[in-house]
Amino acid sequence: MRIVHVANAYAPRSGGIRTAMHALSREYLAHGHEPVLVVPGPTAAVRWEGDVRVVQVAAPPVPGVAGYRVVVRPAAVRSVLDALAPDRLEVSDRATLTGVGLWAREAGVPSLLMLHERLDGVLSAFWPGAGSGARPGAVGRRLAPVTADAWNRATLGRFDRLVATTQFAAGEVGRLTARRPGTVPPLHRVPLGVDLDRFTPDRFSSGLRQRLAPAGEAVVLVMSRLSREKRVDLAVEAVARLVADGVPVRLVVAGSGPQSTVLRARAERLGVPHRFLGFVPDRDEVAALLASADVVVAPGPIETFGLAALEALASGTPVVCSSTSALPEVVGAAGASADPDPAALGVAVRQVLARPASARRAAARARAELFPWSATGRAMLTLHSASPLVAGGAR
């Protein structure tokens, strides 16, 4: 089968959707299929990344979000799909590209939409007046689900199947189904995976560890895009509370984004020992960084899976996450969850650090081994093999 995956949130340097698209492509290739990625870029172009064809569609940059672009001319994507003639279509976008589901129906191509985010969560985080609090204001809490439901009713039915990576990610679809049965396509749960060969406890580097923090200080690592919805400020303030309580910890932040300057200034103002590394482009360096930390904090309250957290677990490093996100489903007992609040997250970090290092590292690795990319690939191919006939006939 030629399996074409279309997406918007595909950054050239990093990003969970980019990681997932290429990991799935490798699995499809291993099973004898032909993956093709259709993504936004500065110009229309075709390139190869290894054995995977990547078709760029010209798209403008997203203001304030370095590296990301969004397709504003869906007709260009439809022209690409006409030329590619896919056997199956995957879409990772809930905004400008949902119309390609209609293209698939007209062309007789089975399609599925991957739910990488909660629209109600995103809307709540960016609703006017939401501010920087951990939870949205009353207006956002009330109107975001209503707005999300209206958009989902209008767009989800354009696809034959929906795929959610966690129960949390599936939540808003479940809400819509409960209120209006039969309004959305079948929903399937397919967890994402992790590269268990690249991300491993063996990547621990004593030299890197010494550069990150002096002996006796625990390294609390945040690996994230530094944007508003990721709520890295919660991690900064949690570490500040630990420092004030006399806990020897150092905050290390790997990532870039519009909040970088603000977060660094906050850490300095609060007296937090810190290292802001910026974007780390080399994936092997990322693996070494994750393996050399003592705990990773993933404070985002609306995360729907958290690939960076799973990579940390594979590296033998426990994760502290927000209890309002999907990450407790991923982390399990190999870390801790807490309310998206600095005090609660600080307590969770302290609890994790109190566990014997060897036990917490072994538990983290064991948890990650439940999520190989091979399982994700098999599950997706099973869905594609079972794809129903669509209007116009199957290929």
C-alpha positions in Angstrom: 0.0 0.0 0.0 1.0 3.6 -0.6 0.2 5.3 2.7 0.2 9.1 2.6 0.4 11.0 5.8 -0.6 14.7 5.7 0.3 17.1 8.5 0.7 20.8 9.5 2.6 20.8 12.8 5.8 19.4 11.2 8.8 21.4 12.2 12.1 20.7 10.4 14.1 20.5 13.7 11.8 18.7 16.1 8.3 18.1 17.3 6.2 15.1 18.4 4.2 14.8 15.2 7.4 14.9 13.1 8.9 12.1 15.2 5.7 10.0 15.0 5.4 10.4 11.2 8.9 9.2 10.6 8.7 6.4 13.1 5.5 5.1 11.5 7.1 5.5 8.1 10.0 3.2 9.1 7.5 0.6 10.4 5.5 0.7 7.1 8.7 0.3 5.1 9.7 -2.7 7.2 6.3 -4.3 6.3 6.8 -3.7 2.6 4.6 -0.6 2.2 5.4 2.8 0.7 5.0 5.8 3.1 4.8 9.3 1.7 4.8 12.4 3.9 3.0 15.6 2.8 4.1 18.6 5.0 4.3 22.4 4.9 7.6 24.0 3.8 9.0 27.4 2.6 8.5 26.3 -1.1 6.9 23.4 -3.0 9.5 20.7 -3.2 10.2 16.9 -3.0 13.0 15.5 -1.0 14.0 12.1 0.5 14.8 11.4 4.1 16.4 8.0 3.9 13.9 5.9 2.0 10.9 8.1 2.8 9.6 10.6 0.2 8.7 14.0 1.7 6.5 16.3 -0.4 6.5 19.9 0.7 3.6 22.2 0.1 4.4 26.0 0.2 3.1 27.4 3.4 3.6 30.6 5.4 5.3 30.5 8.9 3.1 30.6 12.0 3.7 33.9 13.8 5.6 33.6 17.0 6.3 29.9 16.7 9.7 29.4 15.1 10.0 26.6 12.6 6.3 25.9 12.2 4.2 26.6 9.1 0.6 26.1 8.3 -1.0 25.2 4.9 -3.4 28.0 3.9 -4.2 26.6 0.4 -5.7 23.2 1.0 -6.2 22.9 -2.8 -2.4 22.5 -3.2 -2.6 19.5 -0.9 -5.5 18.0 -2.9 -3.4 18.4 -6.1 -0.5 16.6 -4.5 -2.8 13.8 -3.4 -4.3 13.5 -6.9 -0.7 13.0 -8.2 0.3 10.6 -5.5 -2.9 8.4 -5.8 -2.6 7.0 -2.2 -4.1 3.7 -1.2 -4.6 4.9 2.4 -4.6 8.4 3.8 -3.6 9.5 7.3 -4.1 13.1 8.5 -2.5 14.8 11.6 -4.3 18.1 11.6 -7.5 19.4 13.0 -7.4 22.9 11.4 -6.8 23.7 7.7 -6.4 20.1 6.4 -9.6 18.4 7.6 -11.0 19.0 4.1 -8.7 16.3 2.7 -11.0 13.8 4.3 -13.6 14.9 1.7 -11.0 14.5 -1.0 -10.4 10.9 0.2 -14.1 10.1 0.2 -14.5 11.4 -3.4 -11.4 9.5 -4.5 -12.5 6.3 -2.8 -9.5 6.2 -0.5 -10.0 5.0 3.1 -8.9 7.7 5.5 -8.2 8.2 9.2 -7.6 11.3 11.4 -5.1 11.1 14.2 -6.1 13.1 17.3 -2.8 14.5 18.5 -4.4 17.2 20.7 -7.5 18.1 22.6 -9.2 21.1 20.9 -11.0 22.1 24.1 -7.7 22.1 26.0 -5.9 24.2 23.3 -8.8 26.6 23.2 -8.8 26.9 27.0 -5.1 27.6 27.1 -5.3 30.3 24.5 -8.7 31.8 25.3 -8.6 35.6 25.7 -8.2 36.4 29.4 -6.8 33.0 30.3 -3.6 34.6 31.5 -0.8 32.4 32.9 -2.8 30.5 35.5 -2.6 26.7 35.5 -6.3 26.5 34.8 -8.4 28.5 32.3 -10.8 31.2 33.5 -14.5 30.6 33.8 -15.3 31.8 30.3 -12.7 29.5 28.8 -13.9 26.5 30.8 -17.5 27.1 29.6 -17.0 28.1 26.0 -14.0 26.0 24.9 -15.8 22.7 25.1 -18.8 24.1 23.2 -16.6 25.6 20.5 -14.6 22.3 20.2 -17.8 20.3 20.0 -19.1 22.4 17.2 -15.9 22.2 15.2 -15.6 18.4 15.8 -19.2 17.8 14.6 -18.4 19.7 11.4 -15.1 18.0 10.6 -14.6 14.6 12.2 -17.3 13.0 10.0 -15.1 13.7 6.9 -12.9 10.7 7.8 -13.6 6.9 8.0 -11.8 6.4 11.3 -10.4 8.3 14.2 -7.2 7.4 16.1 -6.5 8.6 19.6 -3.2 7.9 21.3 -4.6 8.0 24.9 -7.9 7.9 26.7 -7.4 11.6 27.5 -7.0 12.4 23.8 -10.2 10.6 23.1 -12.1 12.4 25.8 -13.7 15.2 23.7 -14.8 12.7 21.0 -16.3 10.5 23.7 -18.2 13.5 25.0 -19.6 14.3 21.6 -20.6 10.6 21.0 -22.4 10.5 24.4 -24.4 13.6 23.5 -25.0 12.8 19.9 -24.5 9.1 19.1 -23.6 8.3 15.5 -22.2 11.8 14.8 -18.5 10.7 14.6 -16.7 7.8 12.9 -15.3 4.8 14.8 -12.7 5.7 17.3 -9.6 3.6 18.0 -6.9 3.8 20.6 -3.3 3.4 19.3 -0.5 4.5 21.7 2.6 6.1 20.1 6.0 4.5 20.7 9.6 5.1 21.5 12.9 4.3 20.0 14.2 1.8 22.6 17.6 1.5 20.9 18.4 5.2 20.8 16.9 6.1 24.2 18.4 3.8 26.8 20.0 4.1 30.3 23.3 3.2 28.7 23.4 6.8 27.3 24.2 8.1 30.8 27.3 10.3 30.6 29.3 11.1 33.8 31.0 14.0 31.9 27.7 15.5 30.8 26.3 15.0 34.3 29.2 17.0 35.8 28.7 19.8 33.3 25.0 20.1 34.1 25.3 20.3 37.8 27.9 20.1 40.6 28.2 16.9 42.7 25.4 16.5 45.2 22.8 18.4 43.1 19.9 16.6 41.5 19.3 17.5 37.8 15.6 18.3 37.2 15.2 18.4 33.4 12.5 20.0 31.3 12.6 18.9 27.6 9.9 21.0 25.9 9.1 23.7 23.4 9.0 26.9 25.5 5.5 28.1 24.6 2.6 29.2 26.7 0.6 26.0 26.7 3.5 23.8 27.8 3.5 25.7 31.2 7.2 25.4 31.8 6.8 28.2 34.3 5.2 25.6 36.7 8.4 23.6 36.6 10.5 26.7 37.3 8.4 27.7 40.3 8.3 24.1 41.6 12.1 23.9 41.6 12.2 27.3 43.3 10.1 25.9 46.1 12.5 22.9 46.5 15.5 25.3 46.6 13.8 27.4 49.3 13.2 24.2 51.3 16.9 23.4 51.1 16.7 20.6 48.5 19.9 20.5 46.4 18.5 20.6 42.9 19.3 22.4 39.6 16.9 23.1 36.8 18.0 22.3 33.3 15.8 23.3 30.4 16.3 22.0 26.9 14.1 23.7 24.2 13.4 27.0 22.5 10.3 29.1 22.0 8.7 32.4 22.6 8.7 32.0 26.4 12.5 31.4 26.6 13.5 34.9 27.8 10.6 35.2 30.2 11.3 31.8 31.8 15.0 32.5 32.2 14.3 35.8 33.8 11.8 34.1 36.2 14.4 31.5 37.2 16.9 34.2 37.9 14.4 36.3 39.9 13.4 33.2 42.0 17.1 32.3 42.7 16.8 28.9 40.9 20.2 27.4 39.9 19.6 26.8 36.2 21.0 26.0 32.8 19.0 26.9 29.7 20.4 24.9 26.9 18.2 26.1 24.0 17.2 23.7 21.3 19.3 20.5 21.2 19.4 19.4 17.6 21.2 16.1 17.8 19.0 13.2 18.9 21.9 11.3 20.4 22.7 14.3 22.5 19.1 14.5 23.6 19.3 10.8 24.6 22.4 11.4 26.6 20.8 14.4 28.3 17.7 12.4 29.2 19.7 9.5 30.6 21.9 11.8 32.6 19.1 13.6 34.5 17.6 12.5 37.8 14.0 13.4 37.0 12.2 14.9 34.1 9.3 17.3 34.7 6.5 17.5 32.1 4.2 20.1 33.5 1.9 20.7 30.5 -1.7 20.4 31.7 -3.2 19.5 28.3 -0.6 17.1 26.9 -2.3 14.3 25.0 0.6 11.8 24.9 4.1 13.2 25.6 6.8 11.6 23.5 9.5 13.4 25.3 8.3 11.9 28.6 8.3 8.4 27.1 11.8 9.0 25.7 12.9 9.9 29.3 11.4 6.7 30.7 13.2 4.7 28.0 16.4 6.5 29.1 15.9 5.3 32.7 14.7 8.6 34.0 11.4 8.9 35.9 8.9 11.6 35.0 6.8 14.0 37.1 3.8 15.1 35.1 0.5 17.0 35.4 -2.4 14.9 36.6 -4.8 16.8 34.2 -3.0 15.6 31.1 -2.7 12.2 29.4 0.8 11.6 30.8 -0.3 9.6 33.8 -1.6 7.0 31.4 1.9 6.8 29.8 4.1 7.2 32.9 2.2 4.8 35.2 4.1 4.1 38.4 7.5 5.0 36.8 7.2 8.5 38.2 4.5 10.6 39.7 1.6 12.9 38.8 0.4 16.0 40.5 -1.9 18.9 40.0 -0.5 21.6 37.6 0.6 23.6 40.6 4.1 24.5 41.7 3.7 23.2 45.2 2.2 19.9 44.2 4.8 19.4 41.4 7.6 20.2 43.9 6.3 17.6 46.3 6.1 15.0 43.5 9.7 15.7 42.5 10.8 15.3 46.0 9.0 12.0 46.3 10.6 10.6 43.2 14.1 11.7 44.2 13.6 9.9 47.5 13.3 6.6 45.8 16.5 4.5 45.3 18.2 5.6 42.1 18.6 2.1 40.8 15.0 1.2 41.4 13.5 4.3 39.9 15.7 3.9 36.8 14.8 0.3 36.3 11.1 1.0 36.7 11.3 3.8 34.1 12.9 1.6 31.5 10.5 -1.3 32.2 7.6 1.1 31.6 8.9 2.4 28.3 9.4 -1.1 27.0 5.6 -1.5 26.9 5.6 1.1 24.1 7.8 -0.1 21.1 7.2 1.6 17.8 6.7 -1.8 16.3 3.5 -2.2 18.2 2.2 1.1 17.0 3.1 0.2 13.4 1.3 -3.1 13.6 -1.8 -1.5 15.1 -2.0 1.1 12.4 -1.5 -1.4 9.7 -4.3 -3.5 11.2 -6.6 -0.5 10.9 -5.5 0.1 7.4 -6.1 -3.5 6.4 -9.6 -3.4 8.0 -10.5 0.0 6.4 -14.1 0.0 5.2 -15.2 0.7 1.7 -15.9 4.4 1.3 -18.2 6.2 -1.0 -16.9 5.8 -4.4 -15.3 2.4 -3.8 -12.0 1.3 -2.4 -8.8 1.1 -4.3 
